């Protein structure tokens, strides 16, 4: 259910361009999946509240890069665990690929296949 809510928030933000719904800011980000690094450096970070966030998302009115881009969501945060998804295909605008349950280690959320960090 929270996946639907998070997706709805992202869609609404994109449609109305409101910073009041989700706070977006630059951050130092890292996305590693199955040992391959997809994001490592400055990226857009979006805070959905209650610990839920996204990295690598585009800013309002930002053009989609020709080669696509990667992004990931950490949602359904309960203490030191959360669920995560990403857009495995850089041309996909939906985070449909599950990364499973991650555990928090400082600024990073990790499991055996993925690491998502935002500072």
C-alpha positions in Angstrom: 0.0 0.0 0.0 2.8 2.4 0.8 4.3 1.7 -2.6 1.1 3.0 -4.2 1.1 6.1 -1.9 4.8 6.9 -2.6 4.2 6.5 -6.4 1.2 8.7 -6.2 3.1 11.4 -4.3 5.9 11.3 -7.0 3.2 11.5 -9.8 1.5 14.4 -8.1 4.7 16.3 -7.5 5.6 15.9 -11.2 2.2 17.1 -12.3 1.9 20.1 -10.1 5.6 20.8 -9.3 4.9 21.3 -5.6 7.8 21.3 -3.2 5.3 21.3 -0.4 4.5 17.6 -0.9 8.0 16.2 -1.0 11.2 17.9 -0.1 13.9 17.6 -2.8 17.5 18.6 -2.4 20.9 17.7 -3.8 22.8 14.9 -1.9 25.8 12.6 -2.2 24.3 9.4 -3.4 25.3 5.8 -4.1 23.3 3.0 -5.8 25.0 -0.4 -6.1 23.1 -3.4 -7.4 24.7 -6.9 -7.6 28.2 -5.3 -7.3 27.7 -2.8 -10.1 27.6 1.0 -9.2 24.9 2.9 -11.0 25.0 6.2 -9.0 28.1 7.5 -7.2 28.2 11.2 -6.5 25.9 14.2 -6.4 22.2 13.4 -7.2 18.7 14.6 -6.5 17.4 13.3 -3.2 13.6 13.4 -2.4 12.3 13.0 1.2 8.8 11.6 1.4 8.7 11.8 5.2 8.6 9.0 7.8 12.1 7.9 6.6 10.9 7.1 3.0 13.1 8.7 0.2 14.3 8.4 -3.4 17.7 9.1 -4.9 18.5 9.9 -8.5 15.1 11.4 -9.3 14.8 14.2 -11.8 13.9 17.7 -10.6 10.7 19.4 -11.8 11.1 20.4 -15.4 14.4 18.6 -15.7 14.8 16.9 -19.1 15.3 13.1 -19.2 18.9 12.4 -20.3 19.2 10.8 -23.7 20.7 7.6 -22.3 18.2 7.5 -19.5 19.0 7.6 -15.8 18.8 5.4 -12.7 16.9 6.0 -9.5 15.8 4.1 -6.4 13.2 4.3 -3.7 13.6 3.3 0.0 10.1 3.0 1.5 8.1 1.3 4.1 10.7 2.1 6.7 10.3 0.4 10.1 13.1 1.1 12.4 16.3 -0.1 10.8 14.6 -2.1 7.9 12.9 -0.9 4.7 11.9 -2.1 1.3 13.5 -0.8 -1.9 12.9 -0.7 -5.6 14.7 0.8 -8.6 14.4 1.2 -12.3 16.7 -1.5 -13.5 16.3 -0.2 -17.1 17.6 3.4 -17.3 14.9 4.3 -19.8 12.1 3.0 -17.5 10.4 5.9 -15.6 9.0 3.5 -13.0 10.9 1.7 -10.2 9.4 -1.7 -10.9 12.5 -3.9 -9.9 12.4 -4.9 -6.3 15.6 -4.9 -4.3 14.0 -6.6 -1.2 14.4 -5.7 2.4 17.3 -3.5 3.3 18.9 -2.8 6.7 20.2 0.6 7.7 23.9 1.1 8.3 24.6 4.8 8.9 23.6 6.8 5.8 23.2 3.5 3.7 20.5 0.9 3.4 22.0 -2.5 2.4 21.3 -6.2 1.8 23.2 -8.9 -0.1 22.4 -7.5 -3.5 22.0 -3.7 -3.1 23.3 -0.6 -1.3 21.5 2.7 -1.4 23.2 5.7 0.3 22.3 9.4 0.7 24.3 12.0 2.6 
